[in-house]
Amino acid sequence: MKKITIYSVLASALFFTSCSNDYLDTNPESTINEEQLATSPQALQGLVDGIYTGFRTFGNTNSAIHEDFGHRGMLAGTDLMSNDVTMAKSSWFINWYNYQGRLQTNGRSLFPWNTYYLQIKTTNTIINGVNKAGITKDNKYVLGQAYALRALSYFMLARFYGPTYVGHTSDLCVPIYTSVGFEGKARSTVGEVYNMIENDLLKSIELLEGYSRPTREKIDKSVANAFLAQVSLEMGKYPQAAQAANAARQGYSLGNEDAWSNGFYDLTLTTDAMWGAVINTSNTSFVASFHGMFDNTNTSGYAGGLGIYKNIDKRLYDKISATDYRKKAFVSPVTGDPTYPELPPYANVKFKDPTVSDADYIYLRASEMYYIEAEALARSGNEAQAKVVLAEIQKARDVAYTTSTNTGAALLDEINTQKRIELWGEGIAWFDMKRLGQALERNYPGTNHPTFGQLNIPANSSKFVWQIPQAEIDTNPNIVQNPN
């Protein structure tokens, strides 16, 4: 049986044993190789379903750390690295909140690396197998999903371990692997990684034309367009970002106040949910889950049960209009919340799980696309249309909203602020801070960030780039580390 030595932690996560003597079976009995894929559409579907499972699986690093619950865990962690989310006590996610998790010797630095590279391995098996066998009507939709999943995985890795795209295309990003083998490679440039991401998404959109997915757990053309919108915004390709965002949001309802305020725990009840994972009694990880960490109302979880409340930053709360129903998602510092009188000021009641432990993971909502489209239009010189798009979602949230009169930087700031309000706790804020060159400023007069979280980090600091995990440094002689 053929084996190769591993220099990359990508495969070592399958074993999580000593780094120096790990071996990877390139044709393990529990999987299916590229030749077998050519004759098995069922195996193809099984592999892509396995990727979706991997995205919501607890313990991708084989650790017992309760932050390690897949893609939703990565999004939750980055929000705690932003200005907008506070945590009341030092507990799970403290290493994200205080920026220690990004250091190479901290085990959290391995979480994004393994979460996404492990899934890339499977996407490569699918992509290479289908392209070798030939694209048919029986496999094109699976191939389209695989391209989108690979693109998203590299996009997430690039945003963690690399600098922003604009102005840094020649800087180092992450290694690119397009085959199943995991012999350690050098880091590719930002430009090379994003070029691959963009090409994968364009292929995905074409292949997924006509695909009708059975559930929102699968990726369809609208989701692939949403990924392209996010990537294009990062790349500064604003016309493409606006076009993709507009295409992505078609067919989704913004919903009313009742729909928006239902707790974000059910893919089918959240009207604008585009993609996520269904959690039930057979796959739940109980308190080691997003709602376990962010639902302040559930006394069985970490947030509500142990008082590790996740709250909104005071400055952002103050920017929410009094007539905007999204303000009700946070406890008023003046009146409190009569339903949850035990909660402190600014505590979120946005995320509520009436099932106690079976809340779905919502990864992506169509509401985000309005803000991407509006920003991209504004940056393309079409401020008039940007205001129209912004007003469409704002009027759905705030009965008193009138079309913006802002221009230039003020308009962009309004779009970004409303995006932060809409998507609070959903994994957008830190990535936008990094993209827009904004500083971390938590130590300010009247701050409601606790002492252990009162960090100030200047814009464009190296601390906005994660270090490569120590396990990768130890086993891959071709890798180069990021600054401390």
C-alpha positions as CSV (number, residue, x, y, z in Angstrom):
1,M,0.0,0.0,0.0
2,K,1.6,3.3,-1.1
3,K,2.3,5.9,1.6
4,I,4.0,9.2,1.7
5,T,5.6,11.2,4.5
6,I,3.6,14.1,5.7
7,Y,5.2,17.5,6.0
8,S,2.0,19.3,6.3
9,V,-0.3,19.4,9.3
10,L,-3.2,19.2,6.8
11,A,-3.1,15.4,7.0
12,S,-1.7,15.1,10.5
13,A,-5.0,16.4,11.9
14,L,-6.5,13.0,10.8
15,F,-4.2,11.4,13.5
16,F,-3.1,14.3,15.8
17,T,-0.1,12.3,16.9
18,S,3.6,13.1,16.7
19,C,4.5,15.4,13.9
20,S,7.8,13.8,12.8
21,N,6.6,10.3,11.9
22,D,3.1,10.8,10.6
23,Y,2.1,9.0,7.4
24,L,-0.8,9.4,5.1
25,D,-2.4,6.5,3.2
26,T,-3.1,8.0,-0.2
27,N,-5.6,5.3,-1.0
28,P,-7.2,4.5,2.4
29,E,-9.8,1.7,2.5
30,S,-12.4,4.0,4.0
31,T,-12.5,6.3,1.0
32,I,-12.8,6.0,-2.7
33,N,-10.1,6.9,-5.2
34,E,-10.4,9.0,-8.4
35,E,-10.7,5.9,-10.7
36,Q,-13.6,4.6,-8.6
37,L,-15.3,7.9,-8.7
38,A,-15.6,7.7,-12.5
39,T,-18.1,4.9,-12.2
40,S,-20.0,5.9,-9.0
41,P,-22.2,9.0,-9.0
42,Q,-23.5,7.8,-5.6
43,A,-19.9,7.9,-4.2
44,L,-19.5,11.4,-5.6
45,Q,-22.6,12.6,-3.8
46,G,-21.5,10.8,-0.6
47,L,-18.1,12.6,-0.7
48,V,-19.6,16.1,-1.2
49,D,-22.1,15.3,1.6
50,G,-19.2,14.4,3.8
51,I,-17.7,17.9,3.2
52,Y,-20.9,19.5,4.4
53,T,-20.7,17.2,7.4
54,G,-17.1,18.3,8.0
55,F,-18.1,21.9,8.0
56,R,-20.4,21.5,10.9
57,T,-18.5,18.8,12.8
58,F,-17.2,19.3,16.3
59,G,-13.5,18.5,16.9
60,N,-11.9,18.9,13.5
61,T,-8.5,19.2,15.3
62,N,-9.4,16.2,17.5
63,S,-9.2,18.5,20.5
64,A,-11.7,18.8,23.3
65,I,-11.9,22.5,23.0
66,H,-15.5,23.6,22.8
67,E,-14.8,26.4,20.3
68,D,-13.9,23.8,17.6
69,F,-17.3,23.3,16.0
70,G,-16.5,23.8,12.4
71,H,-17.2,26.7,10.1
72,R,-19.7,28.3,12.4
73,G,-17.1,28.2,15.1
74,M,-14.6,30.0,12.9
75,L,-17.1,32.7,12.2
76,A,-18.0,33.1,15.9
77,G,-14.4,33.4,16.8
78,T,-13.6,36.1,14.3
79,D,-16.5,38.2,15.5
80,L,-15.0,38.1,19.0
81,M,-11.8,39.6,17.5
82,S,-13.8,42.6,16.2
83,N,-14.9,45.8,17.9
84,D,-18.5,44.8,18.0
85,V,-18.8,41.8,20.3
86,T,-18.0,41.7,24.0
87,M,-17.8,38.7,26.4
88,A,-18.6,39.1,30.0
89,K,-16.3,36.5,31.5
90,S,-13.0,34.8,30.5
91,S,-13.9,31.4,29.1
92,W,-14.2,29.7,25.8
93,F,-13.2,32.0,22.9
94,I,-11.1,34.2,25.2
95,N,-8.0,33.4,23.1
96,W,-9.8,34.9,20.1
97,Y,-11.1,37.9,22.1
98,N,-7.6,38.7,23.4
99,Y,-5.7,37.8,20.1
100,Q,-3.6,35.1,21.7
101,G,-5.2,32.4,19.5
102,R,-3.5,33.8,16.4
103,L,-0.1,33.0,17.7
104,Q,1.7,29.9,16.3
105,T,2.1,28.2,19.6
106,N,-1.5,28.6,20.6
107,G,-3.7,25.5,19.6
108,R,-6.4,27.8,18.2
109,S,-4.0,28.8,15.3
110,L,-4.6,25.2,14.1
111,F,-8.4,25.5,14.0
112,P,-8.9,27.3,10.7
113,W,-6.0,25.5,9.1
114,N,-7.5,22.0,9.8
115,T,-11.1,23.0,9.4
116,Y,-10.6,24.1,5.8
117,Y,-7.6,22.1,4.5
118,L,-9.2,18.8,5.6
119,Q,-12.2,19.7,3.4
120,I,-10.0,20.8,0.5
121,K,-8.5,17.3,0.4
122,T,-12.0,15.9,-0.4
123,T,-12.9,18.6,-2.8
124,N,-9.7,17.8,-4.7
125,T,-10.6,14.1,-4.9
126,I,-14.0,15.1,-6.4
127,I,-12.7,17.7,-8.8
128,N,-9.8,15.6,-10.1
129,G,-12.0,12.4,-10.4
130,V,-14.8,14.1,-12.3
131,N,-12.5,16.0,-14.6
132,K,-10.6,12.8,-15.4
133,A,-13.8,10.8,-16.0
134,G,-15.5,13.6,-17.9
135,I,-18.3,16.0,-16.9
136,T,-21.8,14.5,-17.4
137,K,-25.3,15.4,-16.4
138,D,-25.0,13.0,-13.5
139,N,-21.9,14.6,-12.0
140,K,-21.9,18.3,-13.0
141,Y,-23.8,19.5,-10.0
142,V,-21.6,17.7,-7.6
143,L,-18.6,19.1,-9.3
144,G,-20.1,22.6,-9.1
145,Q,-20.6,22.2,-5.3
146,A,-17.0,20.9,-4.9
147,Y,-15.6,23.9,-6.7
148,A,-17.6,26.3,-4.5
149,L,-16.6,24.5,-1.4
150,R,-12.9,24.5,-2.3
151,A,-13.1,28.2,-3.2
152,L,-14.8,29.1,0.2
153,S,-12.2,27.0,2.1
154,Y,-9.3,28.8,0.4
155,F,-11.0,32.2,0.9
156,M,-11.3,31.6,4.6
157,L,-7.7,30.4,4.9
158,A,-6.5,33.5,2.9
159,R,-8.4,35.8,5.2
160,F,-6.9,34.2,8.3
161,Y,-3.3,33.6,7.3
162,G,-2.7,36.2,4.6
163,P,-3.0,40.0,4.2
164,T,-5.8,41.7,2.4
165,Y,-5.8,41.4,-1.4
166,V,-5.6,45.1,-2.5
167,G,-2.0,46.2,-2.5
168,H,-0.7,42.8,-1.4
169,T,-1.0,40.5,-4.3
170,S,2.7,39.7,-4.3
171,D,2.8,38.9,-0.5
172,L,2.6,35.4,0.9
173,C,-0.7,33.8,1.5
174,V,-1.3,30.0,2.0
175,P,-0.1,26.9,0.2
176,I,-2.2,25.7,-2.7
177,Y,-3.0,22.0,-2.9
178,T,-5.0,20.8,-5.9
179,S,-4.2,17.1,-5.5
180,V,-4.9,14.6,-2.7
181,G,-1.3,14.3,-1.7
182,F,-0.1,16.4,1.2
183,E,3.6,16.8,0.8
184,G,4.3,20.2,2.3
185,K,4.4,23.1,-0.2
186,A,5.6,26.7,0.1
187,R,3.1,29.5,0.5
188,S,1.6,30.8,-2.7
189,T,1.1,34.6,-3.2
190,V,-2.1,36.4,-2.4
191,G,-2.7,36.9,-6.1
192,E,-2.2,33.3,-6.9
193,V,-4.6,32.1,-4.2
194,Y,-7.3,34.6,-5.1
195,N,-7.0,33.8,-8.8
196,M,-7.7,30.2,-8.0
197,I,-10.6,31.1,-5.7
198,E,-12.2,33.3,-8.4
199,N,-11.7,30.7,-11.2
200,D,-13.3,28.0,-9.0
201,L,-16.3,30.1,-8.3
202,L,-16.8,31.1,-11.9
203,K,-16.7,27.4,-12.8
204,S,-19.1,26.6,-10.0
205,I,-21.7,29.1,-11.1
206,E,-21.6,27.8,-14.6
207,L,-21.9,24.1,-13.5
208,L,-24.7,24.8,-11.0
209,E,-27.0,26.4,-13.6
210,G,-30.3,24.6,-13.4
211,Y,-29.5,22.8,-10.1
212,S,-32.4,22.6,-7.7
213,R,-31.1,21.7,-4.3
214,P,-33.1,19.5,-1.9
215,T,-32.3,21.6,1.2
216,R,-30.4,24.7,2.1
217,E,-27.6,22.5,3.4
218,K,-26.4,22.2,-0.2
219,I,-24.8,24.9,-2.3
220,D,-26.6,26.1,-5.4
221,K,-25.9,28.8,-7.9
222,S,-27.2,31.6,-5.6
223,V,-24.8,30.6,-2.8
224,A,-21.9,30.3,-5.3
225,N,-22.8,33.9,-6.5
226,A,-22.8,35.0,-2.9
227,F,-19.3,33.6,-2.4
228,L,-18.2,35.4,-5.6
229,A,-19.7,38.6,-4.3
230,Q,-17.7,38.4,-1.1
231,V,-14.5,37.5,-2.9
232,S,-14.9,40.2,-5.5
233,L,-15.4,42.8,-2.8
234,E,-12.2,41.7,-1.2
235,M,-10.4,41.9,-4.5
236,G,-11.7,45.4,-5.3
237,K,-13.6,44.1,-8.4
238,Y,-16.6,46.2,-7.5
239,P,-18.7,45.8,-10.7
240,Q,-18.4,42.1,-10.4
241,A,-19.2,42.2,-6.7
242,A,-22.3,44.2,-7.3
243,Q,-23.5,41.9,-10.1
244,A,-22.9,38.7,-8.1
245,A,-24.5,40.1,-5.0
246,N,-27.6,41.1,-6.9
247,A,-27.8,37.7,-8.6
248,A,-27.3,35.9,-5.3
249,R,-30.1,37.6,-3.4
250,Q,-32.8,37.0,-5.9
251,G,-35.6,34.8,-4.7
252,Y,-34.9,35.3,-1.0
253,S,-37.3,37.3,1.3
254,L,-36.0,39.9,3.8
255,G,-38.8,38.9,6.0
256,N,-40.6,41.0,8.6
257,E,-39.8,41.7,12.3
258,D,-41.2,38.4,13.5
259,A,-39.2,36.4,11.0
260,W,-36.0,38.4,11.8
261,S,-36.5,38.0,15.5
262,N,-37.1,34.3,15.8
263,G,-33.7,33.4,17.1
264,F,-31.7,32.4,14.0
265,Y,-31.9,28.8,15.0
266,D,-33.8,27.2,12.1
267,L,-32.7,27.2,8.4
268,T,-36.3,27.0,7.3
269,L,-37.7,29.7,9.6
270,T,-35.0,32.3,8.8
271,T,-36.4,33.5,5.5
272,D,-33.2,34.9,4.0
273,A,-31.0,32.0,5.1
274,M,-29.0,31.0,2.0
275,W,-26.8,28.2,3.4
276,G,-26.3,26.4,6.6
277,A,-26.4,23.0,8.5
278,V,-29.3,21.2,10.0
279,I,-28.5,20.2,13.6
280,N,-30.6,17.6,15.3
281,T,-30.4,15.1,18.2
282,S,-28.2,12.8,16.2
283,N,-25.5,15.3,15.3
284,T,-25.6,18.0,18.0
285,S,-22.5,18.9,20.0
286,F,-24.7,20.3,22.7
287,V,-23.1,23.3,24.5
288,A,-20.0,23.1,22.2
289,S,-22.0,24.9,19.5
290,F,-22.8,28.4,18.3
291,H,-26.0,28.9,20.3
292,G,-24.4,27.3,23.3
293,M,-21.8,30.1,23.2
294,F,-24.0,33.0,22.0
295,D,-27.6,32.4,23.3
296,N,-27.7,34.5,26.4
297,T,-31.3,33.4,27.1
298,N,-30.6,29.6,27.4
299,T,-29.6,28.7,31.0
300,S,-28.3,25.3,29.7
301,G,-25.6,26.9,27.6
302,Y,-22.3,28.6,28.4
303,A,-23.6,32.1,27.6
304,G,-26.9,32.0,29.5
305,G,-26.1,29.3,32.0
306,L,-22.7,30.5,33.2
307,G,-23.1,34.2,32.6
308,I,-20.5,34.2,29.8
309,Y,-22.7,36.7,28.0
310,K,-22.0,37.8,24.5
311,N,-23.0,41.5,24.2
312,I,-23.0,44.3,21.6
313,D,-20.4,47.0,21.8
314,K,-21.9,50.2,23.3
315,R,-20.9,52.4,20.4
316,L,-22.6,50.2,17.8
317,Y,-25.7,49.9,19.9
318,D,-26.0,53.6,20.1
319,K,-25.8,53.9,16.3
320,I,-29.0,51.8,15.9
321,S,-32.0,54.0,15.3
322,A,-34.7,53.9,18.0
323,T,-37.2,52.9,15.3
324,D,-35.1,50.1,13.9
325,Y,-36.5,46.8,15.3
326,R,-33.1,45.3,15.3
327,K,-32.4,47.4,18.4
328,K,-34.7,45.1,20.3
329,A,-32.1,42.3,19.7
330,F,-30.1,43.8,22.5
331,V,-31.0,44.6,26.1
332,S,-31.6,48.3,26.6
333,P,-29.2,50.0,29.2
334,V,-32.2,52.2,30.2
335,T,-35.2,49.9,30.4
336,G,-33.6,46.4,30.4
337,D,-35.6,43.5,29.0
338,P,-38.7,42.4,30.8
339,T,-38.6,38.9,29.3
340,Y,-35.0,38.4,30.5
341,P,-34.6,40.7,33.5
342,E,-31.4,38.8,34.6
343,L,-29.5,39.9,31.5
344,P,-27.1,42.9,31.7
345,P,-27.3,46.0,29.5
346,Y,-26.3,45.4,25.8
347,A,-26.7,41.6,26.1
348,N,-27.9,40.1,22.9
349,V,-31.2,38.3,22.6
350,K,-30.8,38.0,18.9
351,F,-29.8,34.3,19.1
352,K,-32.3,32.1,20.9
353,D,-32.6,28.3,20.7
354,P,-35.9,27.0,22.0
355,T,-34.7,23.5,21.2
356,V,-32.0,24.0,23.9
357,S,-29.3,22.0,22.0
358,D,-30.4,21.4,18.4
359,A,-30.1,24.9,16.8
360,D,-29.2,24.9,13.1
361,Y,-26.1,26.7,11.9
362,I,-26.8,29.5,9.5
363,Y,-23.6,30.4,7.6
364,L,-24.9,32.8,5.0
365,R,-27.9,35.2,4.7
366,A,-29.1,37.1,1.6
367,S,-29.3,40.3,3.7
368,E,-25.5,40.5,3.5
369,M,-25.8,40.7,-0.3
370,Y,-27.6,44.1,-0.1
371,Y,-24.7,45.7,1.7
372,I,-22.1,44.1,-0.6
373,E,-24.1,45.4,-3.6
374,A,-24.5,48.8,-2.1
375,E,-20.9,49.2,-1.2
376,A,-19.7,47.9,-4.5
377,L,-22.0,50.3,-6.4
378,A,-20.8,53.2,-4.3
379,R,-17.2,52.3,-4.9
380,S,-17.9,52.0,-8.7
381,G,-19.2,55.5,-8.8
382,N,-22.9,54.7,-8.9
383,E,-24.0,56.2,-5.6
384,A,-27.5,56.8,-6.6
385,Q,-28.2,53.1,-7.2
386,A,-26.2,52.3,-4.0
387,K,-28.7,54.3,-2.0
388,V,-31.6,52.6,-3.7
389,V,-30.2,49.1,-2.7
390,L,-29.4,50.3,0.8
391,A,-32.9,51.8,1.3
392,E,-34.5,48.5,0.2
393,I,-33.1,46.6,3.2
394,Q,-33.1,49.5,5.6
395,K,-36.8,50.2,5.1
396,A,-37.5,46.6,5.8
397,R,-35.8,47.0,9.2
398,D,-36.7,50.6,10.1
399,V,-40.1,52.1,9.4
400,A,-38.7,55.6,9.7
401,Y,-35.7,55.1,7.4
402,T,-35.5,57.6,4.5
403,T,-33.2,57.2,1.6
404,S,-29.7,58.3,2.5
405,T,-28.4,61.8,1.6
406,N,-24.8,60.8,2.4
407,T,-22.1,60.8,-0.3
408,G,-18.5,59.6,-0.5
409,A,-16.9,58.3,2.6
410,A,-20.0,59.1,4.7
411,L,-22.1,56.9,2.5
412,L,-19.6,54.0,2.7
413,D,-19.5,54.4,6.5
414,E,-23.3,54.3,6.6
415,I,-23.4,51.1,4.5
416,N,-20.7,49.5,6.7
417,T,-22.4,50.5,9.9
418,Q,-25.7,49.1,8.9
419,K,-24.1,45.9,7.7
420,R,-22.5,45.5,11.1
421,I,-25.8,45.9,12.8
422,E,-27.6,43.5,10.5
423,L,-25.0,40.8,10.7
424,W,-23.8,41.2,14.3
425,G,-22.6,37.8,15.6
426,E,-22.6,36.2,12.1
427,G,-18.9,36.3,11.3
428,I,-18.6,39.4,9.1
429,A,-17.2,42.2,11.3
430,W,-13.6,41.3,11.7
431,F,-13.0,40.4,8.1
432,D,-14.5,43.8,7.1
433,M,-12.3,45.6,9.7
434,K,-9.3,43.9,8.1
435,R,-10.4,44.6,4.5
436,L,-11.2,48.2,5.2
437,G,-8.1,48.9,7.3
438,Q,-9.9,49.7,10.5
439,A,-8.3,49.7,14.0
440,L,-9.3,47.6,17.0
441,E,-10.4,50.2,19.6
442,R,-12.0,48.7,22.7
443,N,-10.3,50.8,25.3
444,Y,-12.3,54.0,25.0
445,P,-14.2,56.3,27.5
446,G,-17.3,54.5,28.7
447,T,-16.3,51.2,27.1
448,N,-18.4,48.1,27.9
449,H,-15.6,45.7,27.0
450,P,-14.3,44.1,30.2
451,T,-10.7,44.8,31.3
452,F,-9.3,41.6,29.8
453,G,-10.7,42.6,26.4
454,Q,-9.8,46.3,26.3
455,L,-7.2,46.0,23.5
456,N,-6.3,48.7,21.0
457,I,-4.5,47.5,17.9
458,P,-3.7,50.0,15.1
459,A,-5.1,49.5,11.6
460,N,-3.2,47.2,9.3
461,S,-1.2,45.7,12.2
462,S,0.4,42.3,11.7
463,K,-1.9,41.1,14.5
464,F,-4.7,41.0,11.9
465,V,-2.9,38.2,10.2
466,W,-2.8,34.8,11.9
467,Q,0.5,33.0,12.3
468,I,1.0,29.6,10.6
469,P,0.4,26.8,13.2
470,Q,3.5,25.5,15.0
471,A,2.7,22.0,13.8
472,E,2.9,23.1,10.2
473,I,6.2,25.0,10.9
474,D,7.6,21.8,12.5
475,T,6.7,19.5,9.7
476,N,6.9,21.6,6.5
477,P,10.4,22.8,5.7
478,N,9.0,24.9,2.8
479,I,6.8,27.1,5.0
480,V,7.6,30.7,6.0
481,Q,6.1,32.2,9.2
482,N,4.1,35.4,9.5
483,P,5.2,38.2,11.9
484,N,4.2,37.9,15.6
